[in-house]
Amino acid sequence: MIQYIEGKMLRDMFVSGANNLQNHKDLVDKLNVFPVPDGDTGTNMSLTISYAMKELAKVENDSITDIGKSLSKGSLMGARGNSGVILSQIIRGFSKSIEGKEQISTDDLAKAFKNGSDTAYKAVIKPIEGTILTVVRESGEYAIKVSKKEKDLLKFLEMVIAEANESLERTPELLKNLKEAGVVDSGGKGLVLIYEGMYEALKGNPIKAKDLNDSKVQEVKQAGTSINTEDIKFCYCTEFILESNSISDIEIRDMMLKYGDSLAVVGDEGIIKVHIHTNDPGLVLQDALKYGQLVTIKIENMKLQHENTLVDDTDEIAQSVEEKEYGFIATSMGEGLAKIFKDFGVDYIIEGGQTMNPST
């Protein structure tokens, strides 16, 4: 029976959780359907928590408070994509809840899970059920209920993970995009992988990071191939960190609402992280620059990300097709032109058009 988690074990649990996510990030990427099918949820969540691990490595003591602060800072600075920003806020809420603790009981852990959920919901302007938010909320609420009776951390965490998995399996019933693609939510799956890695460390079997060249990949249905890029209303995933003491994260959030959707804005000690899907990334950055300096900037064309995912899948199929001396690829906008190109013998059509053409 394990009644308390101390600093060293907490560190080992987070490292194990991060490794478990890293080891399965390709699986999570393949589940990626919502909010856009750009196939990068696992990669973004893994990169986000890897920054947290870098900050954690700088902490030389086993203070629970210091460990929590390093995880919170690292995940915020490294947050990538919608799922990464939400994950950073789950970690932030978790860390705030355990500040000042010398050891963690089932009651403390339950409150930390619940606070992680509450913090994540506050960061998202329009929370959507059937996503990672649902999984963290339902498992957090269940943890509070179970902690009142179960004091063995192993049994407690096992029960919470079982609930998290059940919540994950229910996500297609809450979100039409998932049901149509026949998959569970990718962000929710990433969160469950972190929880499962933490549990393995608590059992004494911490997950190690696999060799990136390991050829054994878990099979999973590819979700992206059934999604039309026309469903992507706002093309550019735009992220930046603003360093400013002259504006709050709430004011930045209100200012950004007019530019797009999937908006998530979080702030901490003069640092504001912004994630938004927009068609005007230049205007977004110009507005932010009025209030401070931009520490990091990332802009990605989500339509091209999705098309590149499809090209990768087609490459696998092409291996079994008889080789030709020459292959022809065309960029075309609209089904009519695409049909004409195919009639002329073009082998592969990439959807494009003004501002959307891929590089050669």
MIDREN-970039 format. One record per residue (C-alpha): residue in three letters; x, z, y. Coordinates in nm, 3 decimals. Example, Ala and Ser with C-alpha at 12.3 -4.5 7.8 and 13.67 -1.06 7.14 Angstrom:
BEGIN
{aa->ALA	c1->1.230	c3->0.780	c2->-0.450}
{aa->SER	c1->1.367	c3->0.714	c2->-0.106}
***
This chain:
BEGIN
{aa->MET	c1->0.000	c3->0.000	c2->0.000}
{aa->ILE	c1->0.132	c3->-0.092	c2->0.346}
{aa->GLN	c1->-0.020	c3->0.108	c2->0.632}
{aa->TYR	c1->0.203	c3->0.008	c2->0.922}
{aa->ILE	c1->0.400	c3->-0.291	c2->1.051}
{aa->GLU	c1->0.714	c3->-0.212	c2->1.250}
{aa->GLY	c1->0.915	c3->-0.439	c2->1.480}
{aa->LYS	c1->1.145	c3->-0.596	c2->1.223}
{aa->MET	c1->0.856	c3->-0.683	c2->0.993}
{aa->LEU	c1->0.656	c3->-0.827	c2->1.285}
{aa->ARG	c1->0.952	c3->-1.052	c2->1.368}
{aa->ASP	c1->0.981	c3->-1.164	c2->1.005}
{aa->MET	c1->0.607	c3->-1.236	c2->0.988}
{aa->PHE	c1->0.611	c3->-1.464	c2->1.293}
{aa->VAL	c1->0.921	c3->-1.650	c2->1.171}
{aa->SER	c1->0.755	c3->-1.700	c2->0.831}
{aa->GLY	c1->0.434	c3->-1.820	c2->0.997}
{aa->ALA	c1->0.627	c3->-2.066	c2->1.215}
{aa->ASN	c1->0.818	c3->-2.198	c2->0.912}
{aa->ASN	c1->0.496	c3->-2.245	c2->0.714}
{aa->LEU	c1->0.347	c3->-2.451	c2->0.997}
{aa->GLN	c1->0.667	c3->-2.654	c2->1.034}
{aa->ASN	c1->0.673	c3->-2.727	c2->0.662}
{aa->HIS	c1->0.317	c3->-2.865	c2->0.673}
{aa->LYS	c1->0.303	c3->-3.024	c2->1.019}
{aa->ASP	c1->0.266	c3->-3.376	c2->0.872}
{aa->LEU	c1->-0.043	c3->-3.262	c2->0.684}
{aa->VAL	c1->-0.190	c3->-3.119	c2->1.006}
{aa->ASP	c1->-0.105	c3->-3.440	c2->1.196}
{aa->LYS	c1->-0.302	c3->-3.644	c2->0.943}
{aa->LEU	c1->-0.612	c3->-3.433	c2->0.999}
{aa->ASN	c1->-0.604	c3->-3.493	c2->1.376}
{aa->VAL	c1->-0.939	c3->-3.636	c2->1.492}
{aa->PHE	c1->-1.048	c3->-3.423	c2->1.789}
{aa->PRO	c1->-1.033	c3->-3.433	c2->2.090}
{aa->VAL	c1->-0.850	c3->-3.765	c2->2.038}
{aa->PRO	c1->-0.712	c3->-3.919	c2->1.715}
{aa->ASP	c1->-0.349	c3->-3.935	c2->1.831}
{aa->GLY	c1->-0.203	c3->-3.781	c2->1.515}
{aa->ASP	c1->0.012	c3->-3.513	c2->1.679}
{aa->THR	c1->-0.164	c3->-3.175	c2->1.644}
{aa->GLY	c1->0.076	c3->-3.046	c2->1.378}
{aa->THR	c1->0.378	c3->-3.170	c2->1.572}
{aa->ASN	c1->0.255	c3->-3.014	c2->1.897}
{aa->MET	c1->0.170	c3->-2.678	c2->1.741}
{aa->SER	c1->0.503	c3->-2.673	c2->1.557}
{aa->LEU	c1->0.698	c3->-2.753	c2->1.875}
{aa->THR	c1->0.505	c3->-2.486	c2->2.065}
{aa->ILE	c1->0.581	c3->-2.211	c2->1.817}
{aa->SER	c1->0.943	c3->-2.331	c2->1.779}
{aa->TYR	c1->0.997	c3->-2.249	c2->2.149}
{aa->ALA	c1->0.856	c3->-1.904	c2->2.079}
{aa->MET	c1->1.109	c3->-1.867	c2->1.796}
{aa->LYS	c1->1.394	c3->-1.962	c2->2.032}
{aa->GLU	c1->1.287	c3->-1.687	c2->2.275}
{aa->LEU	c1->1.244	c3->-1.444	c2->1.987}
{aa->ALA	c1->1.601	c3->-1.510	c2->1.874}
{aa->LYS	c1->1.724	c3->-1.383	c2->2.212}
{aa->VAL	c1->1.568	c3->-1.039	c2->2.149}
{aa->GLU	c1->1.837	c3->-0.820	c2->1.991}
{aa->ASN	c1->1.622	c3->-0.512	c2->1.930}
{aa->ASP	c1->1.314	c3->-0.454	c2->1.718}
{aa->SER	c1->1.085	c3->-0.334	c2->1.997}
{aa->ILE	c1->0.731	c3->-0.457	c2->1.931}
{aa->THR	c1->0.675	c3->-0.494	c2->2.305}
{aa->ASP	c1->0.990	c3->-0.704	c2->2.358}
{aa->ILE	c1->0.913	c3->-0.919	c2->2.054}
{aa->GLY	c1->0.561	c3->-0.983	c2->2.182}
{aa->LYS	c1->0.680	c3->-1.072	c2->2.533}
{aa->SER	c1->0.936	c3->-1.318	c2->2.399}
{aa->LEU	c1->0.675	c3->-1.488	c2->2.179}
{aa->SER	c1->0.434	c3->-1.511	c2->2.471}
{aa->LYS	c1->0.691	c3->-1.653	c2->2.715}
{aa->GLY	c1->0.839	c3->-1.899	c2->2.468}
{aa->SER	c1->0.507	c3->-2.037	c2->2.351}
{aa->LEU	c1->0.384	c3->-2.083	c2->2.710}
{aa->MET	c1->0.700	c3->-2.265	c2->2.824}
{aa->GLY	c1->0.701	c3->-2.484	c2->2.513}
{aa->ALA	c1->0.326	c3->-2.545	c2->2.482}
{aa->ARG	c1->0.258	c3->-2.908	c2->2.383}
{aa->GLY	c1->-0.080	c3->-3.078	c2->2.374}
{aa->ASN	c1->-0.424	c3->-2.924	c2->2.376}
{aa->SER	c1->-0.364	c3->-2.741	c2->2.047}
{aa->GLY	c1->-0.026	c3->-2.610	c2->2.165}
{aa->VAL	c1->-0.170	c3->-2.466	c2->2.486}
{aa->ILE	c1->-0.447	c3->-2.294	c2->2.291}
{aa->LEU	c1->-0.195	c3->-2.160	c2->2.037}
{aa->SER	c1->0.021	c3->-2.025	c2->2.321}
{aa->GLN	c1->-0.280	c3->-1.834	c2->2.453}
{aa->ILE	c1->-0.365	c3->-1.695	c2->2.110}
{aa->ILE	c1->-0.006	c3->-1.566	c2->2.090}
{aa->ARG	c1->-0.025	c3->-1.437	c2->2.448}
{aa->GLY	c1->-0.343	c3->-1.240	c2->2.382}
{aa->PHE	c1->-0.203	c3->-1.107	c2->2.054}
{aa->SER	c1->0.117	c3->-0.996	c2->2.227}
{aa->LYS	c1->-0.061	c3->-0.825	c2->2.518}
{aa->SER	c1->-0.266	c3->-0.624	c2->2.271}
{aa->ILE	c1->0.038	c3->-0.477	c2->2.093}
{aa->GLU	c1->0.238	c3->-0.385	c2->2.406}
{aa->GLY	c1->0.362	c3->-0.028	c2->2.394}
{aa->LYS	c1->0.307	c3->0.009	c2->2.017}
{aa->GLU	c1->0.578	c3->0.151	c2->1.794}
{aa->GLN	c1->0.396	c3->0.041	c2->1.480}
{aa->ILE	c1->0.087	c3->-0.163	c2->1.401}
{aa->SER	c1->-0.205	c3->-0.057	c2->1.181}
{aa->THR	c1->-0.495	c3->-0.267	c2->1.052}
{aa->ASP	c1->-0.693	c3->-0.150	c2->1.355}
{aa->ASP	c1->-0.417	c3->-0.263	c2->1.592}
{aa->LEU	c1->-0.376	c3->-0.597	c2->1.414}
{aa->ALA	c1->-0.751	c3->-0.661	c2->1.424}
{aa->LYS	c1->-0.762	c3->-0.593	c2->1.799}
{aa->ALA	c1->-0.462	c3->-0.823	c2->1.848}
{aa->PHE	c1->-0.635	c3->-1.108	c2->1.660}
{aa->LYS	c1->-0.952	c3->-1.053	c2->1.863}
{aa->ASN	c1->-0.762	c3->-1.043	c2->2.192}
{aa->GLY	c1->-0.584	c3->-1.364	c2->2.096}
{aa->SER	c1->-0.924	c3->-1.527	c2->2.051}
{aa->ASP	c1->-1.060	c3->-1.394	c2->2.382}
{aa->THR	c1->-0.751	c3->-1.511	c2->2.574}
{aa->ALA	c1->-0.766	c3->-1.860	c2->2.421}
{aa->TYR	c1->-1.134	c3->-1.903	c2->2.508}
{aa->LYS	c1->-1.064	c3->-1.810	c2->2.871}
{aa->ALA	c1->-0.794	c3->-2.079	c2->2.895}
{aa->VAL	c1->-1.024	c3->-2.366	c2->2.793}
{aa->ILE	c1->-1.269	c3->-2.494	c2->3.054}
{aa->LYS	c1->-1.524	c3->-2.623	c2->2.804}
{aa->PRO	c1->-1.471	c3->-2.452	c2->2.467}
{aa->ILE	c1->-1.582	c3->-2.673	c2->2.177}
{aa->GLU	c1->-1.697	c3->-2.512	c2->1.852}
{aa->GLY	c1->-1.568	c3->-2.657	c2->1.526}
{aa->THR	c1->-1.208	c3->-2.636	c2->1.648}
{aa->ILE	c1->-0.918	c3->-2.388	c2->1.632}
{aa->LEU	c1->-1.120	c3->-2.176	c2->1.877}
{aa->THR	c1->-1.395	c3->-2.124	c2->1.619}
{aa->VAL	c1->-1.145	c3->-2.032	c2->1.348}
{aa->VAL	c1->-0.961	c3->-1.778	c2->1.564}
{aa->ARG	c1->-1.287	c3->-1.626	c2->1.693}
{aa->GLU	c1->-1.465	c3->-1.591	c2->1.359}
{aa->SER	c1->-1.159	c3->-1.454	c2->1.181}
{aa->GLY	c1->-1.091	c3->-1.217	c2->1.473}
{aa->GLU	c1->-1.446	c3->-1.083	c2->1.472}
{aa->TYR	c1->-1.427	c3->-1.038	c2->1.096}
{aa->ALA	c1->-1.094	c3->-0.855	c2->1.131}
{aa->ILE	c1->-1.251	c3->-0.598	c2->1.366}
{aa->LYS	c1->-1.530	c3->-0.535	c2->1.114}
{aa->VAL	c1->-1.297	c3->-0.505	c2->0.812}
{aa->SER	c1->-1.035	c3->-0.285	c2->0.986}
{aa->LYS	c1->-1.282	c3->0.002	c2->1.010}
{aa->LYS	c1->-1.272	c3->0.045	c2->0.631}
{aa->GLU	c1->-0.956	c3->-0.126	c2->0.504}
{aa->LYS	c1->-0.627	c3->0.046	c2->0.593}
{aa->ASP	c1->-0.400	c3->-0.143	c2->0.352}
{aa->LEU	c1->-0.248	c3->-0.421	c2->0.564}
{aa->LEU	c1->-0.194	c3->-0.650	c2->0.264}
{aa->LYS	c1->-0.556	c3->-0.634	c2->0.154}
{aa->PHE	c1->-0.674	c3->-0.653	c2->0.515}
{aa->LEU	c1->-0.470	c3->-0.965	c2->0.596}
{aa->GLU	c1->-0.573	c3->-1.128	c2->0.268}
{aa->MET	c1->-0.940	c3->-1.079	c2->0.359}
{aa->VAL	c1->-0.892	c3->-1.208	c2->0.715}
{aa->ILE	c1->-0.717	c3->-1.521	c2->0.587}
{aa->ALA	c1->-0.998	c3->-1.582	c2->0.338}
{aa->GLU	c1->-1.247	c3->-1.567	c2->0.627}
{aa->ALA	c1->-1.026	c3->-1.797	c2->0.837}
{aa->ASN	c1->-1.025	c3->-2.052	c2->0.554}
{aa->GLU	c1->-1.401	c3->-2.029	c2->0.517}
{aa->SER	c1->-1.438	c3->-2.078	c2->0.892}
{aa->LEU	c1->-1.208	c3->-2.381	c2->0.869}
{aa->GLU	c1->-1.421	c3->-2.532	c2->0.591}
{aa->ARG	c1->-1.728	c3->-2.497	c2->0.814}
{aa->THR	c1->-1.577	c3->-2.689	c2->1.106}
{aa->PRO	c1->-1.711	c3->-3.032	c2->0.998}
{aa->GLU	c1->-2.064	c3->-2.891	c2->1.017}
{aa->LEU	c1->-2.005	c3->-2.798	c2->1.382}
{aa->LEU	c1->-1.826	c3->-3.111	c2->1.505}
{aa->LYS	c1->-1.956	c3->-3.460	c2->1.436}
{aa->ASN	c1->-1.612	c3->-3.623	c2->1.471}
{aa->LEU	c1->-1.481	c3->-3.417	c2->1.180}
{aa->LYS	c1->-1.782	c3->-3.481	c2->0.959}
{aa->GLU	c1->-1.763	c3->-3.857	c2->1.014}
{aa->ALA	c1->-1.392	c3->-3.860	c2->0.926}
{aa->GLY	c1->-1.440	c3->-3.624	c2->0.629}
{aa->VAL	c1->-1.176	c3->-3.372	c2->0.739}
{aa->VAL	c1->-1.148	c3->-3.014	c2->0.866}
{aa->ASP	c1->-1.016	c3->-2.935	c2->1.213}
{aa->SER	c1->-0.642	c3->-2.993	c2->1.244}
{aa->GLY	c1->-0.577	c3->-2.711	c2->1.493}
{aa->GLY	c1->-0.771	c3->-2.467	c2->1.279}
{aa->LYS	c1->-0.565	c3->-2.570	c2->0.977}
{aa->GLY	c1->-0.244	c3->-2.511	c2->1.175}
{aa->LEU	c1->-0.358	c3->-2.161	c2->1.268}
{aa->VAL	c1->-0.444	c3->-2.076	c2->0.907}
{aa->LEU	c1->-0.097	c3->-2.193	c2->0.799}
{aa->ILE	c1->0.058	c3->-1.950	c2->1.049}
{aa->TYR	c1->-0.158	c3->-1.665	c2->0.920}
{aa->GLU	c1->-0.069	c3->-1.748	c2->0.558}
{aa->GLY	c1->0.302	c3->-1.754	c2->0.642}
{aa->MET	c1->0.273	c3->-1.413	c2->0.807}
{aa->TYR	c1->0.099	c3->-1.276	c2->0.498}
{aa->GLU	c1->0.375	c3->-1.404	c2->0.267}
{aa->ALA	c1->0.638	c3->-1.222	c2->0.474}
{aa->LEU	c1->0.436	c3->-0.900	c2->0.457}
{aa->LYS	c1->0.426	c3->-0.940	c2->0.077}
{aa->GLY	c1->0.805	c3->-0.969	c2->0.074}
{aa->ASN	c1->0.819	c3->-1.347	c2->0.020}
{aa->PRO	c1->0.890	c3->-1.491	c2->0.366}
{aa->ILE	c1->0.853	c3->-1.868	c2->0.399}
{aa->LYS	c1->1.178	c3->-2.054	c2->0.460}
{aa->ALA	c1->1.199	c3->-2.375	c2->0.661}
{aa->LYS	c1->1.219	c3->-2.676	c2->0.428}
{aa->ASP	c1->1.472	c3->-2.954	c2->0.458}
{aa->LEU	c1->1.319	c3->-3.212	c2->0.692}
{aa->ASN	c1->1.432	c3->-3.481	c2->0.447}
{aa->ASP	c1->1.235	c3->-3.325	c2->0.162}
{aa->SER	c1->1.040	c3->-3.611	c2->0.005}
{aa->LYS	c1->0.761	c3->-3.393	c2->-0.133}
{aa->VAL	c1->0.467	c3->-3.436	c2->0.103}
{aa->GLN	c1->0.127	c3->-3.283	c2->0.037}
{aa->GLU	c1->-0.141	c3->-3.551	c2->-0.001}
{aa->VAL	c1->-0.431	c3->-3.543	c2->0.242}
{aa->LYS	c1->-0.689	c3->-3.791	c2->0.359}
{aa->GLN	c1->-0.573	c3->-3.982	c2->0.667}
{aa->ALA	c1->-0.834	c3->-3.929	c2->0.936}
{aa->GLY	c1->-0.710	c3->-4.153	c2->1.214}
{aa->THR	c1->-0.779	c3->-4.491	c2->1.055}
{aa->SER	c1->-1.156	c3->-4.460	c2->1.095}
{aa->ILE	c1->-1.151	c3->-4.384	c2->1.468}
{aa->ASN	c1->-1.189	c3->-4.652	c2->1.737}
{aa->THR	c1->-0.960	c3->-4.615	c2->2.038}
{aa->GLU	c1->-1.256	c3->-4.709	c2->2.258}
{aa->ASP	c1->-1.373	c3->-4.349	c2->2.200}
{aa->ILE	c1->-1.079	c3->-4.234	c2->2.415}
{aa->LYS	c1->-1.230	c3->-4.209	c2->2.765}
{aa->PHE	c1->-0.920	c3->-4.071	c2->2.938}
{aa->CYS	c1->-0.603	c3->-4.244	c2->2.828}
{aa->TYR	c1->-0.310	c3->-4.026	c2->2.937}
{aa->CYS	c1->-0.231	c3->-3.682	c2->2.796}
{aa->THR	c1->-0.064	c3->-3.523	c2->3.099}
{aa->GLU	c1->0.118	c3->-3.190	c2->3.092}
{aa->PHE	c1->0.338	c3->-3.007	c2->3.337}
{aa->ILE	c1->0.463	c3->-2.664	c2->3.431}
{aa->LEU	c1->0.427	c3->-2.573	c2->3.800}
{aa->GLU	c1->0.650	c3->-2.303	c2->3.949}
{aa->SER	c1->0.456	c3->-2.155	c2->4.239}
{aa->ASN	c1->0.363	c3->-1.828	c2->4.408}
{aa->SER	c1->0.130	c3->-1.993	c2->4.660}
{aa->ILE	c1->-0.160	c3->-2.083	c2->4.428}
{aa->SER	c1->-0.328	c3->-1.920	c2->4.128}
{aa->ASP	c1->-0.399	c3->-2.076	c2->3.790}
{aa->ILE	c1->-0.774	c3->-2.051	c2->3.868}
{aa->GLU	c1->-0.730	c3->-2.251	c2->4.191}
{aa->ILE	c1->-0.522	c3->-2.515	c2->4.010}
{aa->ARG	c1->-0.786	c3->-2.534	c2->3.738}
{aa->ASP	c1->-1.065	c3->-2.594	c2->3.991}
{aa->MET	c1->-0.852	c3->-2.857	c2->4.164}
{aa->MET	c1->-0.789	c3->-3.049	c2->3.841}
{aa->LEU	c1->-1.149	c3->-3.062	c2->3.718}
{aa->LYS	c1->-1.218	c3->-3.393	c2->3.894}
{aa->TYR	c1->-0.934	c3->-3.578	c2->3.721}
{aa->GLY	c1->-1.037	c3->-3.578	c2->3.354}
{aa->ASP	c1->-1.123	c3->-3.365	c2->3.050}
{aa->SER	c1->-0.961	c3->-3.144	c2->2.782}
{aa->LEU	c1->-0.836	c3->-2.933	c2->3.072}
{aa->ALA	c1->-0.647	c3->-2.614	c2->2.991}
{aa->VAL	c1->-0.468	c3->-2.415	c2->3.262}
{aa->VAL	c1->-0.280	c3->-2.091	c2->3.204}
{aa->GLY	c1->-0.054	c3->-1.888	c2->3.430}
{aa->ASP	c1->0.197	c3->-1.609	c2->3.394}
{aa->GLU	c1->0.432	c3->-1.461	c2->3.658}
{aa->GLY	c1->0.460	c3->-1.759	c2->3.893}
{aa->ILE	c1->0.448	c3->-2.017	c2->3.613}
{aa->ILE	c1->0.136	c3->-2.232	c2->3.562}
{aa->LYS	c1->0.098	c3->-2.459	c2->3.258}
{aa->VAL	c1->-0.148	c3->-2.748	c2->3.292}
{aa->HIS	c1->-0.279	c3->-2.980	c2->3.019}
{aa->ILE	c1->-0.529	c3->-3.255	c2->3.100}
{aa->HIS	c1->-0.647	c3->-3.591	c2->2.966}
{aa->THR	c1->-0.674	c3->-3.826	c2->3.265}
{aa->ASN	c1->-0.655	c3->-4.187	c2->3.380}
{aa->ASP	c1->-0.466	c3->-4.087	c2->3.698}
{aa->PRO	c1->-0.155	c3->-3.886	c2->3.600}
{aa->GLY	c1->0.017	c3->-3.977	c2->3.928}
{aa->LEU	c1->-0.260	c3->-3.822	c2->4.136}
{aa->VAL	c1->-0.260	c3->-3.511	c2->3.916}
{aa->LEU	c1->0.112	c3->-3.458	c2->3.972}
{aa->GLN	c1->0.092	c3->-3.536	c2->4.345}
{aa->ASP	c1->-0.173	c3->-3.269	c2->4.395}
{aa->ALA	c1->0.030	c3->-3.011	c2->4.202}
{aa->LEU	c1->0.348	c3->-3.086	c2->4.400}
{aa->LYS	c1->0.179	c3->-2.964	c2->4.718}
{aa->TYR	c1->0.208	c3->-2.607	c2->4.588}
{aa->GLY	c1->0.551	c3->-2.585	c2->4.427}
{aa->GLN	c1->0.804	c3->-2.758	c2->4.205}
{aa->LEU	c1->0.738	c3->-2.914	c2->3.866}
{aa->VAL	c1->0.962	c3->-2.765	c2->3.596}
{aa->THR	c1->0.863	c3->-3.002	c2->3.316}
{aa->ILE	c1->0.644	c3->-3.314	c2->3.293}
{aa->LYS	c1->0.509	c3->-3.502	c2->2.990}
{aa->ILE	c1->0.275	c3->-3.804	c2->2.999}
{aa->GLU	c1->0.168	c3->-3.986	c2->2.681}
{aa->ASN	c1->-0.063	c3->-4.284	c2->2.629}
{aa->MET	c1->-0.301	c3->-4.160	c2->2.360}
{aa->LYS	c1->-0.434	c3->-4.505	c2->2.272}
{aa->LEU	c1->-0.083	c3->-4.621	c2->2.187}
{aa->GLN	c1->-0.018	c3->-4.302	c2->1.990}
{aa->HIS	c1->-0.325	c3->-4.377	c2->1.778}
{aa->GLU	c1->-0.230	c3->-4.743	c2->1.732}
{aa->ASN	c1->0.124	c3->-4.647	c2->1.628}
{aa->THR	c1->-0.025	c3->-4.415	c2->1.366}
{aa->LEU	c1->-0.224	c3->-4.707	c2->1.228}
{aa->VAL	c1->0.085	c3->-4.930	c2->1.230}
{aa->ASP	c1->0.274	c3->-4.668	c2->1.026}
{aa->ASP	c1->-0.009	c3->-4.661	c2->0.771}
{aa->THR	c1->-0.016	c3->-5.042	c2->0.756}
{aa->ASP	c1->0.359	c3->-5.051	c2->0.691}
{aa->GLU	c1->0.299	c3->-4.864	c2->0.364}
{aa->ILE	c1->0.035	c3->-5.118	c2->0.257}
{aa->ALA	c1->0.257	c3->-5.409	c2->0.359}
{aa->GLN	c1->0.522	c3->-5.311	c2->0.107}
{aa->SER	c1->0.298	c3->-5.434	c2->-0.174}
{aa->VAL	c1->0.211	c3->-5.766	c2->-0.004}
{aa->GLU	c1->0.412	c3->-6.077	c2->-0.086}
{aa->GLU	c1->0.691	c3->-6.121	c2->0.167}
{aa->LYS	c1->0.673	c3->-6.409	c2->0.416}
{aa->GLU	c1->0.958	c3->-6.571	c2->0.599}
{aa->TYR	c1->0.794	c3->-6.492	c2->0.933}
{aa->GLY	c1->0.531	c3->-6.243	c2->1.043}
{aa->PHE	c1->0.322	c3->-6.267	c2->1.359}
{aa->ILE	c1->0.194	c3->-5.978	c2->1.568}
{aa->ALA	c1->-0.031	c3->-6.026	c2->1.872}
{aa->THR	c1->-0.156	c3->-5.793	c2->2.143}
{aa->SER	c1->-0.519	c3->-5.862	c2->2.225}
{aa->MET	c1->-0.805	c3->-5.702	c2->2.416}
{aa->GLY	c1->-1.150	c3->-5.725	c2->2.254}
{aa->GLU	c1->-1.281	c3->-5.831	c2->1.915}
{aa->GLY	c1->-1.346	c3->-6.194	c2->2.019}
{aa->LEU	c1->-0.984	c3->-6.268	c2->2.107}
{aa->ALA	c1->-0.865	c3->-6.071	c2->1.803}
{aa->LYS	c1->-1.079	c3->-6.291	c2->1.575}
{aa->ILE	c1->-0.933	c3->-6.607	c2->1.730}
{aa->PHE	c1->-0.579	c3->-6.482	c2->1.672}
{aa->LYS	c1->-0.661	c3->-6.396	c2->1.309}
{aa->ASP	c1->-0.807	c3->-6.746	c2->1.262}
{aa->PHE	c1->-0.474	c3->-6.884	c2->1.381}
{aa->GLY	c1->-0.295	c3->-6.684	c2->1.109}
{aa->VAL	c1->-0.169	c3->-6.385	c2->1.308}
{aa->ASP	c1->-0.080	c3->-6.108	c2->1.060}
{aa->TYR	c1->-0.150	c3->-5.800	c2->1.271}
{aa->ILE	c1->-0.345	c3->-5.736	c2->1.592}
{aa->ILE	c1->-0.261	c3->-5.449	c2->1.828}
{aa->GLU	c1->-0.535	c3->-5.361	c2->2.075}
{aa->GLY	c1->-0.398	c3->-5.385	c2->2.429}
{aa->GLY	c1->-0.475	c3->-5.508	c2->2.777}
{aa->GLN	c1->-0.372	c3->-5.418	c2->3.128}
{aa->THR	c1->-0.174	c3->-5.089	c2->3.141}
{aa->MET	c1->-0.222	c3->-5.045	c2->2.764}
{aa->ASN	c1->0.029	c3->-5.291	c2->2.615}
{aa->PRO	c1->0.292	c3->-5.135	c2->2.388}
{aa->SER	c1->0.661	c3->-5.196	c2->2.448}
{aa->THR	c1->0.823	c3->-5.470	c2->2.240}
***
